[in-house]
Amino acid sequence: MTAVAARSAGDFLTGLARELGIGCSPEAVRSVLLSACGGRLDVRGRDGARASGITSSGIPFEASVTGGRGQHSPIIRYLTETTTWEPDFTVRLRAYLATVAELVRRLPGGDDAVTDLLHSFVNTVYPDPAAIEPGRRLAMWFGIVHHPAEPDRLAGLKVYLSPAARADVVDAVRRRWPGFDGLSPVAQNDELFRWAGLAIEVDSRATVKYKIYLKARTTNVGVPMKMARHFGEAAWEALAELARCGADAADLHNDQYFVCCTRDADGHPSYTISVMTRRDTDPTDLIHELAFRHHGSTAAVDAMARAARSCRATWRYSAYGLGFSPDYGIDKLNVYGMPTWENAPEPAELRTSRPLV
């Protein structure tokens, strides 16, 4: 599942655009994907280890839909990674930086300043690539967005990195970009949550958002309460909404949670509380109920399953998340999943292995 998988993923994305009625150019969608993933979607690296941390199977590809306040958003979103077959981190980093520049050129508002921003971010997080041992799979992922307003271009680009390379990475990023400072209310050494990702997102107009991702270290009865303590009404409302939509309130602590902390261009923070799906449960009914309540229908989430079937893949929901704002309460639902082709190995667990876009 290398170049063949990349072509199949392109079929999935163009099928999803068709299902959602999004008038994006199929050629542009395929071209961006092949650029972002390096033309291959390997499940295993040369060393036999899982090629990517994006999914539990190792394939560096995951799609999602979003929306809220009664309608889904007419966009295509996915996460991928390039050069996953290469164990040498320095080689991967060079390829990543080159791909960043290429993808920025596809943004309507992309210019040298945007490329410099994202390159500076990557080099600040990974200042000494030669010191990273071969085979270590630190995240260098791309979040890709296509929108019908830019049918032949890229509408959004997210550069997603791991804060685990060095102990001083987070402080260095905070000093360089104040948008990260104070964004997470959870300390780096928290016993229940870890800092799992740092990201800068740029839209078609080159507007910048800063993001910190937190992941629960384990399933623990204290995790939901800790989320409520740190994230207040956003966490309380998300947990209550899950229970209203059919989740067992007494069992919520057995879920794996991650939190996306976002600061927009105006400096306003917001939080999205997400849950990874479990292998021993089918989340379809819960996801459908959430979609009815927040997207107005199941059209978008069902479109992903139909697009997977159209390219001979099985579909697996991997996570779902609820975003909250003081003005509107719960105003966003994200649903994530993975198309899986027959000759790809089955994942050990029915969930993603990391925090999502």
N, C-alpha and C positions, 0 to 999 in steps of 0.2 A: 504493500500500500504506500507507494511513493508518488511518482508522477501521476499514476492512475488515480490515486486518492485525491490528488489536487484537482484533477479534471472533474472527478465526481463531486467534489465540494463545490466547484464552479457550477455544475449542473444543479446542485441543491440550491445555491444562492439565486441563480436565475429563475429556478422554479418557485422559490419563495417570493421573489419580486413579482412574478406573474400571479401567484395566489393572492398576494396583498394588493394587486392592482397598482403597483408602483412602476412608473414609466422610466425606470433607469435603463440605460443602455446595457444589454447583456455583454457586449464586448468590453465595455468599461468595467463592469463588475468582475468579469473573469480576469481581465488584465491586472486590476488592483490586487486581487487575491494571489495571482501567480507571482507578482512582485513582492507582496508582503510575506509569503511563505517560502520564497525562493524556488517556486515551481515544484515543491515536493511536500508531502505530508507523511513523514516517517513515523512509525509507531515506536521503533527501537533505534537507538544510536549504534555506532560502530562497536561500542563496548557491550552491547546487549542490554543496556539499561533503558528504562523508559525515556523516550526521546524528549518529552516535554512534560512540564508540570501543569499544563493547562487542563488536561483531562486525566482521569484515572487510567484510561487505556494507554496513554502516551501520545495519542494523535493530537497535534497542535491545532485543533479547530473546534470552536464552540460558537453556536449562534444564539441570538436572543431577540425577543421583541419587548417593546415597552409601550407605555401609555398611561393614562389616568384621567380622572374626572369624567368618566363615561365614554372614553374613546381610545382606541389604540393609535399609536403614532405611525405614519406611513413611511417607515424607514427600515433599512436592512442594517443589522448590527452583528458583528462577529469578532472573535478574538483568534489570533494566530501568531505564529513565531517563525523566524527564518533560520536556516542553517542548523537545524536541530541534530542533524547527523554528524556534526563536527564536535569531537570531544574537547578540542583546544579552545579555551575561553577567549583568548586573544583573537583567534580567527573568527569566532562567532561575533565578537564585538565589532571588528572591522566590517563584517557583512551587515551587521545591524545598523551601524552608523551610515553606511552607504544607502541602505534601504530607507532609513529615515529621510534622507535628502531626496530620494526619488519620490517617496510618498508625499512629502511636503509640496513638491512641484505639481502634484495633482490637485492640491487644494486651491480653490479660486483665490483665496487670500494668502496663499503660501508664498514666501519670499525668503531671501537670505537671512533676514532677521528671525524668522520662525525656525529655520534650520539651525541657526546658531543657538537659539534658546534650547531646542531639544537636544542638540549635541552637547551643550554645556551641562544640561541636566544628566545625561548619560555619563559623561566623563566625571561629574561630581560624585555620582553614586558608585561608579566603578573606576576610581582613579589609578589603580594599579592592577590591570588585568593579568599581567604576568604572574602575580602572586596568587591567583586563583587556580587551585589544582585542577588538572585535566579531569573531565567527567563531572565536575560539579555543575549542577543545572540551575544556576541563578537565573531568575526571570529576565528576559528581554522580549517582551510581548508587544504586539500591536492590537489596539482596539480600532476597528474600522467601521465607519458609518457611511451609508449611501442614502441620499434623499432625492425625491423627484424634482426638487427645485434645482438640483445640479445633476441632471441625468447622465452627463458624460464625464463628470469629475468626481472627486472625493469630497464628501460633505463634513467629515470629521475624522480626526486622527488622535489616538491616545497612545502615549509611550508609557509603558508599565514596567517597573523595575523592582528588584528586591532590596530591602534595607539591610540584608544580612551579610553583605560582603565585608563590612568593617564596622567596628563598634561606634565610630564617630560619624557615620554616614548621615544619620538623621540630623545631628547638629550642623553638619556642613550644609545640608540642604536648607535647613531653616535660616541659616545666616545668608545664604545666597538668594532665597526666594521667601520673603515674609509671608506669602500666601499659605505656606505650610505651618508657620509658627502658631501654636495654640489651636490648631485645627482639630487635633484629637484630644478628647478629655481623658483618655486612658494613658497611663504612664507606660514607657517601653518595657519596664520590668514587672508589669502586672502579672499576678499569678494565674489569672484565668484567660487573659487575652494576650496575643502577641501582635506586633506590627508586621504584617505580611506583605505589604506592597506600598509603593509610592508611585504616583502617576501625574503627568501633565497632559491635559487634553486641549486640543486646538480645534475650533470649528471652522466652517468655510470662510468666515470673516476674520480669522486669526484671533478670535476671542479666546482667552486662556482660562482654564479651570485647574485647580490644584486638588489632588485627591490622596487620602491616606486610607489604606485598607487594614482592618483589624480582623483577626480570626480567633475564635475560641480555641484554646489549647486542647480542650477535651469536652466530652459531655459531662456536665456537672450540674447538680441541683442549684448551685449558686449562680450559674451563668445568666439565666433570665433576670434574676434580681440585680446582678451586677450591671447588666445592660440598662435596666430601668434607672439605676442610680446614676450612671454616667450620661445616658442619653435622654433621660426624662420622658416627656410625653411621647416623643417619637417611638421609643421602645415600648412603652405601655400600650399605645394604640396599635402598633404592629402586632404585638403578642395577642392582644384582645381580638383583633381582626382575624388572626389565624384561628382562634377558638370559635369565633362566630361562623367561620366558613367550614368548620368541620374538624379541625385539628383537636386532638385530645388535650385539654388544658393541663391535665395532670401529667402528661407525657412530654410537654414542651422542652423540658430540660434535657431530654435525650436526643434532641436535634443538634446538628452542627451549625453554628451561626457564624456569619461574618458581617461586618459593618463597613460601609463606604462613607467616609467623611469627606464632604466636598465643599470647597470655597469657590464661589463664582467670581466673575470679573468685578462685581460691585462689593466684594468682600463678605458676602453673606454666607454663613455655613449652613449645611443641611446634611441629613443622615438618612441612609437607606439600610434597613435591617433585612438581611437575607438568610435563607435556610437552604442547606444542601439536602437533596433528597436521599432517602435511605433505600438500600437494596431490598429490605424486607417489607416495604410498603409501596403501593401504587399511588402516586400523588395526583393522578389525573382528575379525580373528582374535586379535590381541594383546589387545584389550579383552575379548573373550569369555574368553580364558584367565585374564586378571586377575580377571574377574568370578567365574569358577568357583572360583578360589583364595581370594577374599576376600569375595564375597557369597554363596558357596555355590551359585550358579546364575547364568544370564544373564537371569533374569526381569526385573530392573529395567532393565538397559540395553536389552533387547529391547522393553520396554514403551514406551520413548521412541520407538523407530522405528515401532511399531504405532500409537501415538497420532498421530504425524505423518501416516502414511498415512490414518488415519481422517478427517483434516481436509484431505486432498488436498495435502499438503506432502511434499516430499522431506526426508530426514533426513541430517544430516551430523554425525558425531562431530567435535568441535573440540579436545578436550583430555582428558587423564586424569591423575590424581594419586594418589600414595601417601603416607599419613600414618604416622608412626612414634611409638611411645612406648617408654620404657625397660622398662616392665612386660610389654608384649605384642609388641614388635617392630612389624612392619607391621600396623597395626590399622584402617586406613581406606583405602578406594578411592573416589575421586570420578570420575565420568565426565560430561563436558559435551557439549552438542551444540546444533544450530540447526535448527529446521524452516524450510524455505524454500518459499515459494509461487511459482507459475509466473511471475507478473508482477513479481517482485522481481529486481533485477539480480544476476547471478552474482558472488560475491566473487572478488577477484583471487587469493586464496589460500584453501586449505581449512583454515583455522584461525581462532581468535579473534585479535584484534589487541591483547589486553591480558591482564594477569593476571586469574584468575577467583576466584568466590566459594569 
